[in-house]
Amino acid sequence: MKKYQTLLFDVDDTLLDFGAAEKEALYLLFKDQKLPLTKEIEERYKEINQGLWSSFENGEIDRDEVVNTRFALLFKEYGKEVDGALLERNYRIHLEEGHQLIEGALELITGLQDKYNLYIVTNGVSKTQDKRLRASGLHTLFKDIFVSEDTGFQKPMKEYFDYVFARIPNLVKENTLIIGDSLSSDIKGGQLANIDTCWFNPHMKLNNTEIMPTYQIQKLDELYQILDSK
């Protein structure tokens, strides 16, 4: 039977509640601009942001284009010209303070730390992820942290995982599992890297894609069932 030794964890909406951090950061950013953040504007921002990150994951644009244009594109739709890079810097300051944990995340990682080789694999901005992980208490529980900004690649690119694997001592792919909430980033990336995958799907979203995870869990502590059965 296969026994996993190396566990690769995504960060946002897997270990840290990015939705909560994002909501607070947007509220404060709009407060700085003396503008109300309506539900409509918030939803439109998420649509623009998700579209840009999808293009980034597909290698169509770079990370700087994602973060430095999203607010300019949003405000332009509402008839206001803004400095997208400046608003991004202000947003980033607020976002860095968001380190709310997903339920059970700290307990899970603490429980796994002495039994498995734990690593972070995340797309995003290095400074932001580092500060959030440290504030959450998770940072020191991982052997290493791989942020896309530092690697020159991003999930789901095979090159990103090649970079990660080259820096994990004695890694055996057959004994490696990636855990994440994104089918297009984490699960597809794991498949391209030829490792097993675990889709964290707390809201039990329908999978209307051709990306099929090895496992699916609704709560983080269900991961123990997968690990103990192997």
C-alpha positions in Angstrom: 0.0 0.0 0.0 1.1 3.5 -0.8 2.2 5.5 2.3 2.5 9.3 1.9 5.6 11.0 3.3 5.6 14.4 1.7 2.5 16.7 2.0 2.2 19.8 -0.1 -0.3 22.4 1.2 -1.9 25.3 -0.6 -2.5 28.4 1.5 -5.4 30.5 0.5 -8.8 29.0 1.2 -7.1 25.8 2.3 -5.2 26.8 5.4 -5.9 30.5 5.6 -9.3 32.1 5.0 -8.5 34.3 2.1 -12.1 35.3 1.6 -12.3 36.9 5.0 -8.9 38.6 4.6 -9.9 39.9 1.1 -13.2 41.3 2.3 -11.6 43.2 5.1 -8.8 44.5 2.9 -11.3 45.7 0.2 -13.4 47.4 2.8 -10.4 49.3 4.2 -9.1 50.2 0.7 -12.5 51.7 -0.3 -12.7 53.5 3.0 -9.3 55.0 2.2 -10.7 56.2 -1.2 -13.8 57.6 0.6 -16.0 55.4 -1.5 -18.7 52.8 -0.4 -17.9 49.2 -1.2 -21.2 47.9 -2.4 -22.0 44.2 -2.9 -22.2 44.7 -6.6 -18.7 46.3 -6.8 -17.2 43.6 -4.5 -18.6 40.9 -6.8 -17.4 42.6 -9.9 -13.9 42.9 -8.4 -13.9 39.2 -7.7 -14.8 38.5 -11.3 -12.1 40.7 -12.7 -9.5 39.3 -10.2 -10.4 35.7 -10.9 -10.2 36.2 -14.6 -6.7 37.8 -14.3 -5.4 35.0 -12.0 -6.8 32.4 -14.4 -4.8 34.1 -17.2 -1.8 34.0 -14.9 -2.2 30.3 -14.1 -2.4 29.7 -17.9 0.9 31.6 -18.4 -0.8 34.3 -20.5 0.1 37.2 -18.3 2.6 37.8 -15.5 1.9 38.4 -11.8 2.6 42.1 -12.0 -0.1 42.6 -14.6 -2.6 40.8 -12.4 -2.0 42.9 -9.3 -1.3 46.2 -10.9 -4.2 46.4 -13.3 -7.1 44.8 -11.4 -8.1 47.9 -9.5 -7.6 50.2 -12.5 -9.9 47.9 -14.5 -12.5 47.9 -11.8 -12.6 51.6 -11.2 -12.7 52.3 -14.9 -15.9 50.4 -15.2 -17.4 52.8 -12.7 -16.1 55.9 -14.5 -13.1 56.6 -12.2 -9.4 56.7 -13.4 -7.0 55.5 -10.7 -3.4 54.5 -10.3 -3.7 50.7 -10.2 -0.2 50.1 -8.8 -0.8 52.6 -6.0 -4.1 51.1 -5.0 -2.5 47.6 -5.1 0.2 48.7 -2.7 -2.4 50.1 -0.3 -4.6 47.0 -0.7 -1.5 44.8 0.0 -0.9 46.6 3.3 -4.4 45.7 4.4 -4.3 42.2 3.1 -1.1 41.4 4.9 -2.9 41.8 8.2 -5.4 39.1 7.2 -4.4 35.7 8.7 -7.7 34.2 9.7 -7.3 30.4 9.8 -9.6 27.9 8.1 -11.4 25.8 10.8 -9.1 23.0 12.0 -6.0 24.2 10.0 -3.7 24.8 12.9 -4.7 21.6 14.7 -4.2 19.6 11.5 -0.8 20.9 10.7 0.4 20.7 14.3 -0.8 17.1 14.4 1.0 16.2 11.1 4.2 18.1 11.7 6.2 15.3 13.4 4.9 12.5 11.1 5.3 14.0 7.6 7.4 16.3 5.6 5.2 19.4 5.2 5.7 22.1 2.6 3.7 25.1 1.4 3.0 25.5 -2.3 1.2 28.8 -3.1 0.7 31.3 -5.9 0.9 34.8 -4.7 3.1 37.6 -3.4 6.0 36.4 -1.2 6.0 39.2 1.3 2.2 39.0 1.8 2.2 35.2 2.2 5.2 35.2 4.5 3.6 37.8 6.9 0.2 36.1 6.9 1.7 32.6 7.6 3.9 34.0 10.4 1.0 35.8 12.0 -1.2 32.7 11.8 1.3 30.5 13.6 1.7 28.2 10.7 5.1 29.3 9.3 7.4 27.4 11.6 5.4 24.2 11.2 6.6 23.7 7.5 10.0 22.6 6.3 9.9 25.1 3.5 7.6 27.5 1.7 7.5 27.9 -2.1 5.7 31.0 -3.4 5.2 31.5 -7.1 6.8 34.9 -7.1 10.1 33.4 -6.0 10.1 30.5 -8.4 9.5 32.3 -11.7 6.6 29.9 -12.3 3.2 29.2 -10.9 0.7 26.4 -10.2 -0.4 24.5 -12.2 2.8 24.8 -14.4 4.9 21.6 -14.3 7.9 23.9 -14.1 6.7 25.2 -10.8 6.6 21.7 -9.4 10.0 20.8 -10.9 11.4 23.8 -9.1 9.8 22.6 -5.8 10.8 19.0 -6.2 14.4 19.9 -6.9 14.5 21.6 -3.5 12.9 18.9 -1.4 15.5 16.4 -0.2 14.9 12.7 -1.1 11.4 13.4 -2.5 9.6 10.4 -4.0 6.7 11.4 -6.2 4.7 8.2 -5.4 4.8 9.2 -1.7 3.8 12.8 -2.3 0.3 14.3 -2.0 -0.9 17.9 -2.7 -3.8 19.3 -0.8 -5.6 22.4 -2.1 -9.0 24.0 -2.8 -8.4 24.9 -6.5 -9.1 22.4 -9.3 -7.4 24.5 -11.9 -4.3 25.3 -9.8 -3.7 22.7 -7.2 -5.3 19.6 -8.6 -4.4 20.2 -12.2 -0.9 21.1 -11.1 -0.5 17.9 -9.1 -1.7 15.9 -12.1 0.8 17.6 -14.4 3.5 16.9 -11.8 2.4 13.2 -11.6 1.6 13.2 -7.9 -1.6 12.3 -6.1 -4.1 15.1 -5.3 -6.6 15.9 -2.6 -9.3 18.5 -3.3 -10.4 20.4 -0.3 -14.0 21.3 -1.1 -15.7 22.6 2.0 -18.8 23.9 0.2 -19.1 20.7 -1.9 -19.0 22.6 -5.2 -19.9 20.5 -8.3 -16.9 19.6 -10.4 -17.9 20.4 -13.9 -14.4 20.0 -15.2 -12.3 17.1 -16.6 -9.9 17.6 -13.6 -10.4 14.6 -11.4 -8.7 14.6 -7.9 -7.4 11.4 -6.3 -9.4 12.3 -3.2 -11.9 14.9 -2.0 -12.5 16.1 1.5 -15.0 18.6 3.0 -13.3 19.2 6.3 -9.5 19.3 6.9 -9.5 16.7 9.5 -10.8 14.2 7.0 -7.3 14.1 5.6 -6.4 11.8 8.5 -8.7 9.1 7.0 -6.7 9.3 3.7 -3.3 9.2 5.4 -4.2 6.5 8.0 -5.7 4.2 5.3 -2.5 4.2 3.3 
